[in-house]
Amino acid sequence: MNFKPTYAARFRSTVATLFAMAMLTDASSAIAETTPKGISEGALLRSLPGFRGSSAHINGVRIHFVEGGKGAPLVLLPGWPQTWWEYHKMMPALAKHFHVIVVELRGMGGSSQPATGYDKKTMARDIYSLVRHLGYERVNIAGHDVGSMVAFAYAANYPQSTRKVAIMDVPHPDDSWMKMPMLPEVGKFGEKIDAAHPAYPWWFAFQQVKGLPEHLLRGRTAEYYDFLLDYLTKDSRSIGAFDRKVYHAAYASPNAIRASDAWFQAFSQDVLDARKYPKLTMPVLGLGSIGYDWLQASLVPKGTQVKLVKVENSGHFFADEQPAFIAKQLIDFFTAP
């Protein structure tokens, strides 16, 4: 008989424990002050010859990025809960065709974690200012998850500086986001996203609560992020133990949790901004797995030259699950006349 607890059961148990701890008189002392051991960028870059890390002070914040390769500039924006390392499996292939610039958004990894500025329009201004700082007038840009929202905002606000844009699995927030259900349909919440259990992004609501996640998750970020990485992948092994340690370390501190929550807390402002954006007129590529239908409903109407490609046999983190396929799609799209 198998007594191994399911992910859903483990998650319910974890949430119950977290809330019970929060009810203690001195919750801050009850939660262990532990942080995953940091992993140096030098150790990561040794596996990516030709790439180097750098940073620039832009719009009053430090923006960290990793760059390498030769050719036309290609800006890559990672998503939550990852860092520039999200693209490490694809970077060598992309660097054969482009000067690859993987940028950590404000609040992410080696970039600053300011108190404000987490609406995607402001974050897109960070990227635009960095592009100009690096001496480029016009770039190709691609983003995944939160990074895809910023990539869309970049193209919408700086069309003259956007040659082509790729949006991966998540569209920019729009009015439809304000009507997301608070509860999943009966029997539809499973241990993994699949045809029988469509995406139920309950964490969108959890991370709207200012101040609470930093306390509940202190010393427990690894459990939280591992659950999400497993829940949103088809093959959890595609994000290995080392990769997870990289992400655990990046999001372990209260400031890092607070900053990443702020990306979610800005969604309402992002929706207001989206109402004013014109249609994108440059070529747009949408790559979607569990977000394919979402992109079809939300991205396709917002552009005049939108191509949509479904990423098969993958969950949300397809840069890890299908890196060769994604790299080929990006190379083909961005090198086409």
C-alpha positions in Angstrom: 0.0 0.0 0.0 1.3 3.4 -1.0 1.2 6.0 1.8 3.2 8.7 -0.1 1.3 12.0 0.3 0.1 13.7 -2.8 1.3 17.2 -3.8 -2.2 18.5 -3.0 -2.2 16.9 0.5 1.3 18.2 1.2 0.3 21.6 0.0 -2.8 21.7 2.2 -0.7 20.6 5.1 1.9 23.3 4.4 -0.7 26.0 4.2 -2.3 24.9 7.5 1.1 24.9 9.2 2.0 28.4 7.8 -1.3 29.9 9.0 -1.0 28.3 12.4 2.4 29.7 12.8 1.2 33.2 11.8 -1.3 33.1 14.6 1.4 32.7 17.2 2.0 35.8 19.4 5.6 36.2 18.1 5.3 34.7 14.6 8.5 36.3 13.4 10.6 34.4 16.0 8.7 31.2 15.4 9.6 31.1 11.7 13.2 30.0 11.2 15.5 32.7 9.8 17.0 30.5 7.2 18.1 31.3 3.7 19.3 28.9 1.0 23.0 29.1 0.4 23.7 31.5 -2.4 25.3 30.3 -5.6 27.8 32.6 -7.2 27.2 33.9 -10.7 30.7 32.9 -11.6 29.9 29.3 -11.0 26.9 29.5 -13.3 28.8 31.4 -16.0 31.5 28.8 -16.1 29.0 26.5 -17.8 28.3 29.1 -20.4 31.5 30.1 -22.2 31.4 33.4 -23.9 28.8 34.9 -21.5 29.4 37.5 -18.9 27.4 39.2 -16.2 27.1 42.9 -15.8 24.8 45.6 -14.4 23.8 49.2 -15.1 22.2 51.9 -13.0 19.0 52.6 -14.8 16.0 54.8 -13.7 17.4 54.9 -10.2 17.7 51.1 -9.9 20.5 48.6 -10.6 19.6 46.3 -13.5 21.6 43.1 -13.8 22.0 41.2 -17.0 24.0 38.4 -18.7 25.2 38.8 -22.3 27.1 36.9 -24.9 27.1 36.0 -28.6 27.4 38.0 -31.8 24.7 39.4 -34.1 21.6 41.4 -33.8 20.6 42.1 -30.2 18.0 39.7 -28.6 16.7 40.7 -25.2 15.3 37.9 -23.1 13.2 38.6 -20.0 12.7 35.8 -17.4 9.6 35.0 -15.4 8.6 34.1 -11.9 9.9 32.3 -9.8 13.1 32.1 -12.0 16.0 34.3 -12.9 18.3 34.8 -15.9 19.2 31.1 -15.4 15.8 30.2 -16.8 17.3 30.5 -20.3 20.6 28.7 -19.7 19.7 25.6 -21.8 18.9 27.8 -24.8 21.6 30.6 -24.5 24.4 28.7 -26.4 22.2 28.0 -29.4 20.8 31.5 -29.5 24.3 33.0 -29.1 25.2 31.5 -32.5 22.7 33.9 -34.1 22.3 36.9 -31.8 24.0 39.1 -29.2 21.9 37.6 -26.3 21.1 39.9 -23.4 19.2 38.2 -20.6 17.9 40.8 -18.2 16.8 40.3 -14.6 13.7 42.5 -14.0 13.6 45.0 -11.2 13.1 42.9 -8.1 14.7 39.8 -9.6 18.0 38.2 -8.8 20.9 40.6 -9.0 18.7 43.6 -9.9 17.5 46.1 -7.2 14.4 45.5 -5.1 13.0 49.1 -4.8 9.8 49.9 -3.0 7.9 50.9 -6.1 7.8 50.7 -9.9 6.5 47.2 -10.5 3.8 48.0 -13.0 4.9 46.6 -16.3 5.0 50.0 -18.0 7.7 51.2 -15.6 9.6 47.9 -15.9 9.5 48.2 -19.7 11.0 51.7 -19.3 13.9 50.0 -17.4 14.5 47.7 -20.3 14.2 50.5 -22.9 16.7 52.6 -20.9 19.1 49.6 -20.6 18.8 49.0 -24.4 19.8 52.6 -25.0 22.5 52.4 -22.4 24.0 49.5 -24.4 24.0 51.5 -27.5 21.1 49.9 -29.4 18.3 51.8 -31.2 16.1 48.7 -32.0 16.1 45.2 -30.7 14.3 41.9 -30.8 12.7 41.1 -27.4 11.2 38.0 -25.9 9.7 37.3 -22.5 8.2 34.5 -20.4 5.6 34.7 -17.7 6.1 38.1 -15.9 8.9 38.7 -18.5 6.3 38.3 -21.3 4.1 41.0 -19.8 7.1 43.4 -19.7 8.1 42.4 -23.3 4.5 43.3 -24.5 4.6 46.6 -22.6 8.0 47.4 -24.2 6.6 46.8 -27.7 3.5 48.8 -26.9 5.4 51.8 -25.5 8.5 51.7 -27.7 7.4 50.4 -31.1 10.1 52.3 -32.8 12.7 50.4 -30.7 11.1 47.0 -31.3 11.9 44.9 -34.4 10.0 41.8 -33.3 8.6 40.5 -30.0 7.9 37.0 -28.7 5.4 36.4 -25.9 5.7 33.1 -24.0 2.8 31.5 -22.3 1.3 34.5 -20.5 -0.2 37.6 -22.1 -0.1 41.1 -20.7 -2.8 41.7 -18.0 -6.1 43.0 -19.5 -9.7 43.4 -18.4 -10.3 39.7 -18.5 -7.9 39.2 -15.6 -10.3 41.0 -13.3 -12.8 38.2 -13.7 -10.6 35.3 -12.8 -12.4 32.7 -10.6 -11.5 32.5 -7.0 -12.3 28.8 -6.8 -11.5 26.0 -9.2 -14.3 23.9 -10.7 -15.2 20.8 -8.7 -12.6 18.1 -9.2 -10.5 20.3 -11.5 -7.6 21.0 -9.1 -5.0 18.3 -9.6 -1.4 17.7 -8.7 -0.3 18.9 -12.1 -1.7 21.0 -14.9 -3.1 18.8 -17.7 -6.2 18.4 -19.9 -8.3 17.2 -17.0 -7.0 19.9 -14.6 -6.7 23.3 -16.3 -4.6 26.0 -14.7 -5.9 27.5 -11.5 -3.6 30.4 -10.6 -4.5 30.7 -6.9 -1.1 32.3 -6.2 -2.3 35.4 -8.1 -4.6 36.1 -5.1 -2.2 35.0 -2.4 0.5 37.3 -3.6 -1.8 40.3 -3.7 -1.8 40.4 0.1 0.8 43.0 1.1 3.2 42.0 3.9 1.8 38.5 4.6 3.8 36.3 2.2 7.1 37.5 3.4 6.2 36.3 6.9 4.5 33.1 6.0 7.2 32.0 3.6 10.3 33.0 5.6 12.4 29.9 5.7 9.9 28.0 3.6 10.3 29.4 0.1 11.8 26.1 -1.2 8.6 24.3 -0.4 6.4 26.9 -2.0 8.4 27.2 -5.2 9.1 23.5 -5.6 5.3 22.9 -5.4 4.7 25.5 -8.1 7.6 24.2 -10.3 6.2 20.7 -10.0 2.6 21.7 -10.5 3.3 23.7 -13.6 5.6 21.3 -15.4 4.7 18.2 -17.3 8.1 16.6 -16.4 9.3 18.0 -13.0 12.7 16.4 -13.6 13.3 19.0 -16.3 14.1 21.5 -13.6 16.8 19.7 -11.6 17.9 20.0 -8.0 20.8 22.4 -8.9 18.5 24.7 -10.9 16.0 24.8 -8.0 18.7 25.8 -5.6 19.5 28.8 -7.9 15.9 29.9 -7.7 15.5 29.2 -4.0 18.5 31.3 -3.3 17.2 34.2 -5.4 13.8 34.4 -3.7 14.6 33.4 -0.2 14.9 36.8 1.5 11.9 38.8 2.7 12.9 41.6 0.3 13.0 39.3 -2.6 9.6 37.8 -1.8 8.1 41.3 -1.3 9.5 42.5 -4.6 8.2 39.5 -6.6 4.8 39.9 -4.9 4.8 43.5 -6.2 4.8 42.3 -9.8 1.4 40.6 -9.0 0.1 43.5 -6.9 0.6 45.8 -9.9 -1.8 43.8 -12.2 -4.7 46.2 -11.6 -2.5 49.1 -12.8 -1.3 47.0 -15.8 -4.9 46.4 -16.8 -5.5 50.2 -16.8 -2.4 50.8 -18.8 -3.4 48.1 -21.3 -6.6 49.9 -22.2 -4.5 52.8 -23.6 -2.1 50.6 -25.7 -2.5 50.6 -29.5 -2.4 47.4 -31.4 1.1 46.0 -32.0 2.1 46.4 -35.6 5.5 44.7 -35.6 5.7 40.9 -36.0 4.6 39.1 -32.8 5.2 35.4 -31.9 3.1 33.8 -29.3 4.4 30.5 -27.8 2.0 28.7 -25.5 1.6 25.4 -23.7 -0.9 25.6 -20.9 -1.3 29.3 -21.8 -2.0 28.6 -25.5 -5.7 29.3 -25.3 -5.1 32.3 -23.1 -2.7 33.8 -25.7 -5.2 33.1 -28.5 -7.9 35.0 -26.7 -5.8 37.8 -25.3 -2.7 38.3 -27.5 -4.0 37.6 -31.1 -6.5 40.5 -31.0 -3.8 42.9 -29.8 -1.6 42.7 -32.9 -1.8 42.9 -36.6 0.9 40.3 -37.4 0.5 37.7 -34.7 1.7 34.1 -35.2 0.8 31.6 -32.5 2.6 28.3 -31.9 1.6 25.6 -29.5 4.4 24.0 -27.4 3.5 20.3 -27.2 4.4 17.9 -24.4 5.3 20.6 -21.9 4.0 22.6 -19.0 4.5 26.3 -18.3 8.3 26.2 -17.9 9.0 25.2 -21.5 12.5 26.8 -21.6 13.4 23.9 -19.3 11.1 21.2 -20.8 11.5 21.9 -24.5 14.7 24.1 -24.9 15.7 22.9 -28.3 12.2 23.5 -29.7 11.8 26.9 -28.1 15.3 28.0 -29.3 14.5 26.9 -32.9 11.2 28.8 -32.8 12.9 32.0 -31.6 15.8 31.6 -34.1 13.5 31.1 -37.0 11.2 34.0 -36.0 13.8 36.6 -35.2 16.1 35.8 -38.2 13.3 35.8 -40.8 13.2 39.0 -42.9 
